[in-house]
Amino acid sequence: MDIESNPPSPPSSATQSPINRLNSYVAKSRVGKRFKVTERNTTFTTELRAGTATFLTMAYILAVNASILSDSGGTCSVSDCIPLCSDPTVSPADCLNRPNLRLLPPDATCKFQPVNPGYAACLEKTRKDLIVATVAASLIGCAIMGVLANLPLALAPGMGTNAYFAYTVVGFHGSGNVSYQSALAAIFLEGLIFLLISAVGLRAKLAKLVPKPVRISSSAGIGLFLAFIGLQNNQGLGLIGYSSSTLVTLGGCPSSARAAVAPVMTSANGTLMLIPGGSVSGEILCLHGRMESATLWLGIVGFVIIAYCLVKNVKGAMIYGIVFVTAVSWFRNTKVTAFPNTPAGDSAYEYFKKVVDIHKIESTAGALSFKSIGKPHFWEALVTFLYVDILDTTGTLYSMASFAGFTDADGDFEGQYFAFMSDASAIVVGSLLGTSPVTVFIESSTGIREGGRTGLTALTVAGYFMMAFFFTPLLASIPAWAVGPPLILVGVMMMKAVVEVEWGDMRQAIPAFVTLILMPLTYSIAYGLIGGIGTYIVLHMWDWVQELFSNNNNNNNNNNSGAKEGV
């Protein structure tokens, strides 16, 4: 007996799983049509999963960015320092009761080791402000990108530009040529220029003006710069220390065995005094006990955790290492505690115990000042920020769009114009909140790998940043040795750009190497770029002159031959 075969009918809504029903409902809704969920062959839950993966891989920026930017000193100044007793072992309150002692008014040295308690308290408030500023800037950037550009790209203050801001422009604890407030003004103006450039479509053209070897190697140079920071005491593991003969050497000694360094000279009466314009460093010199720091070894464990997760392609590798090291450091009365038994440690621990707290930005929001707009250093910083944003952000946007399969034969992609406008707008907003330039994060590739194809991925990341608003006490209690490992490994990931350099061509290799090596060793992204571009111009100058004369001779010959024919 013949049996008629019919094609299987699609499962009814009653037989679909709850997840499938949710995906089907969202795809048919206004939200699904607005974000083109069906057109881009994705689902609502896939976008949520992609956003979660992206956030996990970039959440480290909340602690890292605030720690780096707070090294600039923020809005803190000498006025925040408190008078100390002439005998350092006596408290200011007891000093007044002793006739042979007096209170010493603070001066510019109070910002450096040993840091004045008042200035240290201001720095801690600034770090909390910057955590909230980082959260807010990232949230706004992701929301703009998701809603306007409909792309699965997440934004946050960029690594590299934050280090340039803190250590080169403003300088450690305000020791640079531009104040924190003026640096924010430079970023604000740079953001407006960047927005204008994006609006008229000049971004890609400007990026191509920079020599290719310098453009390629600058990413790797910034990576080395970040890794170098992550290996030091102030913002990392403490593996590298100061040496009077070789500048750097192996460190890793406990805090009790470290000492500060200062440039001094001998006066006429034989006493030592600080050289005018000099400053006292942090505790960078190991007196003894190299590689005996407990926090160093805990940080190394965190490094191994992150590295192993990256090898195994585990989502959220960075955050797992940070969470482990931080959790261990939260226990008091241990050698690795983030809350030592000091007044500052007790204060930090009391704030940590709140767990949930909505911190209000007190000093960094709206702090920008245009007083230094006439100084060359102001414009140097502005141009460097603009250059890095043009190269880094534009390059990241194109690479992420290509990775997601959005680009056409000409390299353009859907939502390109609004993507450019989104990150430029986020830079302006970030400067008003007090943070360094906001950029598209390369970690967005994690969410794209998970299947993210629409702006719902970016909005999911924005949702996670919104939740982070309420956990400022926890984020403010992440120690430096938990932040160091991700800085080093971000440097590893940024180094892959060097394979694109044509190392067999010395005219390409030398400028690339100069750019690469000067960034970490001069502690300046700007000096690396200047050195690379300058070297490129010098090495190509002869060829350009020869080509110019050759073209002139050809034109003269053509003119002479034309004149003879006319006769």
Secondary structure as the mmCIF struct_conf table of DSSP 4:
data_model
#
loop_
_struct_conf.conf_type_id
_struct_conf.id
_struct_conf.beg_label_comp_id
_struct_conf.beg_label_asym_id
_struct_conf.beg_label_seq_id
_struct_conf.end_label_comp_id
_struct_conf.end_label_asym_id
_struct_conf.end_label_seq_id
HELX_LH_PP_P HELX_LH_PP_P1 PRO A 7 SER A 12
TURN_TY1_P TURN_TY1_P1 SER A 13 THR A 15
BEND BEND1 GLN A 16 GLN A 16
HELX_RH_AL_P HELX_RH_AL_P1 PRO A 18 LYS A 28
BEND BEND2 SER A 29 SER A 29
HELX_RH_AL_P HELX_RH_AL_P2 ARG A 30 ARG A 34
TURN_TY1_P TURN_TY1_P2 PHE A 35 ASN A 41
HELX_RH_AL_P HELX_RH_AL_P3 PHE A 44 MET A 58
TURN_TY1_P TURN_TY1_P3 ALA A 59 ALA A 59
HELX_RH_AL_P HELX_RH_AL_P4 TYR A 60 SER A 70
TURN_TY1_P TURN_TY1_P4 ASP A 71 THR A 75
HELX_RH_3T_P HELX_RH_3T_P1 VAL A 78 ASP A 80
STRN STRN1 LEU A 84 CYS A 85
BEND BEND3 SER A 86 ASP A 87
TURN_TY1_P TURN_TY1_P5 PRO A 88 THR A 89
BEND BEND4 VAL A 90 VAL A 90
HELX_RH_AL_P HELX_RH_AL_P5 PRO A 92 CYS A 95
TURN_TY1_P TURN_TY1_P6 LEU A 96 ASN A 97
TURN_TY1_P TURN_TY1_P7 PRO A 99 ASN A 100
STRN STRN2 LEU A 103 LEU A 104
HELX_LH_PP_P HELX_LH_PP_P2 PRO A 105 PRO A 106
HELX_RH_3T_P HELX_RH_3T_P2 ALA A 108 LYS A 111
BEND BEND5 PHE A 112 PRO A 114
HELX_LH_PP_P HELX_LH_PP_P3 VAL A 115 ASN A 116
HELX_RH_AL_P HELX_RH_AL_P6 PRO A 117 ILE A 144
HELX_RH_PI_P HELX_RH_PI_P1 MET A 145 ALA A 149
STRN STRN3 LEU A 155 PRO A 157
HELX_LH_PP_P HELX_LH_PP_P4 GLY A 158 GLY A 158
TURN_TY1_P TURN_TY1_P8 MET A 159 GLY A 160
HELX_RH_AL_P HELX_RH_AL_P7 THR A 161 ALA A 163
HELX_RH_PI_P HELX_RH_PI_P2 TYR A 164 VAL A 169
BEND BEND6 VAL A 170 VAL A 170
HELX_RH_3T_P HELX_RH_3T_P3 PHE A 172 GLY A 174
BEND BEND7 GLY A 176 VAL A 178
HELX_RH_AL_P HELX_RH_AL_P8 TYR A 180 VAL A 200
TURN_TY1_P TURN_TY1_P9 GLY A 201 GLY A 201
HELX_RH_AL_P HELX_RH_AL_P9 ARG A 203 ALA A 207
TURN_TY1_P TURN_TY1_P10 LYS A 208 LEU A 209
BEND BEND8 VAL A 210 VAL A 210
HELX_RH_AL_P HELX_RH_AL_P10 LYS A 212 GLY A 230
TURN_TY1_P TURN_TY1_P11 LEU A 231 LEU A 231
BEND BEND9 GLN A 232 ASN A 233
TURN_TY1_P TURN_TY1_P12 ASN A 234 GLN A 235
BEND BEND10 GLY A 236 GLY A 236
STRN STRN4 ILE A 240 SER A 243
TURN_TY1_P TURN_TY1_P13 SER A 244 THR A 246
STRN STRN5 LEU A 247 LEU A 250
HELX_RH_3T_P HELX_RH_3T_P4 SER A 255 ALA A 257
STRN STRN6 ARG A 258 ALA A 260
STRN STRN7 VAL A 264 THR A 266
TURN_TY1_P TURN_TY1_P14 ALA A 268 ASN A 269
BEND BEND11 GLY A 270 GLY A 270
STRN STRN8 LEU A 272 LEU A 274
HELX_LH_PP_P HELX_LH_PP_P5 ILE A 275 ILE A 275
TURN_TY1_P TURN_TY1_P15 PRO A 276 GLY A 277
STRN STRN9 GLU A 283 CYS A 286
BEND BEND12 HIS A 288 HIS A 288
TURN_TY1_P TURN_TY1_P16 ARG A 290 MET A 291
HELX_RH_AL_P HELX_RH_AL_P11 ALA A 294 VAL A 311
TURN_TY1_P TURN_TY1_P17 LYS A 312 ASN A 313
TURN_TY1_P TURN_TY1_P18 LYS A 315 GLY A 316
HELX_RH_AL_P HELX_RH_AL_P12 ALA A 317 SER A 329
TURN_TY1_P TURN_TY1_P19 TRP A 330 TRP A 330
BEND BEND13 PHE A 331 THR A 334
TURN_TY1_P TURN_TY1_P20 LYS A 335 VAL A 336
BEND BEND14 ALA A 338 PHE A 339
BEND BEND15 ASN A 341 THR A 342
HELX_RH_AL_P HELX_RH_AL_P13 PRO A 343 PHE A 352
TURN_TY1_P TURN_TY1_P21 LYS A 353 LYS A 354
BEND BEND16 VAL A 356 VAL A 356
STRN STRN10 ASP A 357 ASP A 357
HELX_LH_PP_P HELX_LH_PP_P6 HIS A 359 ILE A 361
BEND BEND17 SER A 363 THR A 364
TURN_TY1_P TURN_TY1_P22 ALA A 365 GLY A 366
TURN_TY1_P TURN_TY1_P23 LYS A 371 GLY A 374
BEND BEND18 LYS A 375 LYS A 375
HELX_RH_AL_P HELX_RH_AL_P14 PRO A 376 VAL A 388
HELX_RH_PI_P HELX_RH_PI_P3 ASP A 389 THR A 393
HELX_RH_AL_P HELX_RH_AL_P15 THR A 394 PHE A 403
TURN_TY1_P TURN_TY1_P24 ALA A 404 GLY A 405
STRN STRN11 THR A 407 THR A 407
TURN_TY1_P TURN_TY1_P25 ALA A 409 ASP A 410
BEND BEND19 GLY A 411 GLY A 411
STRN STRN12 PHE A 413 PHE A 413
TURN_TY1_P TURN_TY1_P26 GLU A 414 GLY A 415
HELX_RH_AL_P HELX_RH_AL_P16 GLN A 416 LEU A 433
TURN_TY1_P TURN_TY1_P27 GLY A 434 GLY A 434
HELX_LH_PP_P HELX_LH_PP_P7 SER A 436 PRO A 437
STRN STRN13 VAL A 438 VAL A 440
TURN_TY1_P TURN_TY1_P28 ILE A 442 GLU A 443
HELX_RH_AL_P HELX_RH_AL_P17 SER A 444 ARG A 449
TURN_TY1_P TURN_TY1_P29 GLU A 450 GLY A 451
BEND BEND20 THR A 454 THR A 454
HELX_RH_AL_P HELX_RH_AL_P18 GLY A 455 ALA A 468
TURN_TY1_P TURN_TY1_P30 PHE A 469 PHE A 470
STRN STRN14 PHE A 471 PHE A 471
HELX_RH_AL_P HELX_RH_AL_P19 THR A 472 LEU A 475
TURN_TY1_P TURN_TY1_P31 ALA A 476 SER A 477
HELX_RH_AL_P HELX_RH_AL_P20 ALA A 480 MET A 494
HELX_RH_3T_P HELX_RH_3T_P5 MET A 495 GLU A 500
BEND BEND21 VAL A 501 VAL A 501
TURN_TY1_P TURN_TY1_P32 TRP A 503 GLY A 504
BEND BEND22 ASP A 505 ASP A 505
HELX_RH_AL_P HELX_RH_AL_P21 MET A 506 LEU A 521
TURN_TY1_P TURN_TY1_P33 THR A 522 TYR A 523
HELX_RH_AL_P HELX_RH_AL_P22 ILE A 525 GLY A 566
#
